[in-house]
Amino acid sequence: MRKQAGILTFLIFSLAFSVSGQDSTFTKFAGISFGSSIPKTDLEPTYKKPGVQLSAFLQFTPNRWLNVGLWFSAGEAQSENREVRFFDQSEFQINDFARANYQSLHVEPSFHLLKKSNYSIYMAQGFGFMRYAVYDRDNSNLASQLDSRSQGEEYSNFAVLLPTTLNAYYFLPNDFGLHLRTGFLNPQTDYLDNISNFGNPENNDNLFILQLSILKRFSIKDPDDEK
């Protein structure tokens, strides 16, 4: 996670400085975010074990009420059930622990419920992709352990992501600000804990997120002012 945090920090400041040097752009602000992702899986049916999530993002403003954000995130989520007993396990080695590492990239249109010059509350619905890998207690990849799942059950390490979030931000007079974000990542997979048919295959696994971001807003020059 330290390496991923360094990459995210470098990425966001590189994007920020490149944006600030432009005369005309839709980019409104950029941020770097720290927070938690809390999984709900077949092993962990309630949201109660937080992991780390880091994000870097840019926010675009095509008009007053509609924004578009571009988010890159990396995180970790753990699920555990030491008393897992889905059925007779004599022929299988069903895992009772899973650690999922993931990276995601998504865009999200957002609609402001309340918007003022220095603060806003808005809803966002995103679309993107997640890459993930699931490991056992010994740090071995569970995807290759075929006896941990029912016969013929294989899965990809990519999934569609449909995050739904509630957001709020506040800017200080120096154009730095804070951003609070909460909601669900809604990955379209049931394998964040490596288990599907042996658990509840009708419900996808999910991640609840809670994040706090540091923002920098950039002034947008109006070309008409230079005429």
Secondary structure as GFF3:
##gff-version 3
##sequence-region A 1 227
A	DSSP	alpha_helix	2	20	.	.	.	ID=ss1
A	DSSP	beta_strand	27	40	.	.	.	ID=ss2
A	DSSP	beta_strand	51	60	.	.	.	ID=ss3
A	DSSP	beta_strand	66	80	.	.	.	ID=ss4
A	DSSP	beta_strand	97	115	.	.	.	ID=ss5
A	DSSP	beta_strand	119	125	.	.	.	ID=ss6
A	DSSP	beta_strand	127	135	.	.	.	ID=ss7
A	DSSP	three_ten_helix	142	144	.	.	.	ID=ss8
A	DSSP	three_ten_helix	146	148	.	.	.	ID=ss9
A	DSSP	beta_strand	158	161	.	.	.	ID=ss10
A	DSSP	beta_strand	164	171	.	.	.	ID=ss11
A	DSSP	beta_strand	176	184	.	.	.	ID=ss12
A	DSSP	beta_strand	206	217	.	.	.	ID=ss13
A	DSSP	three_ten_helix	223	226	.	.	.	ID=ss14
###
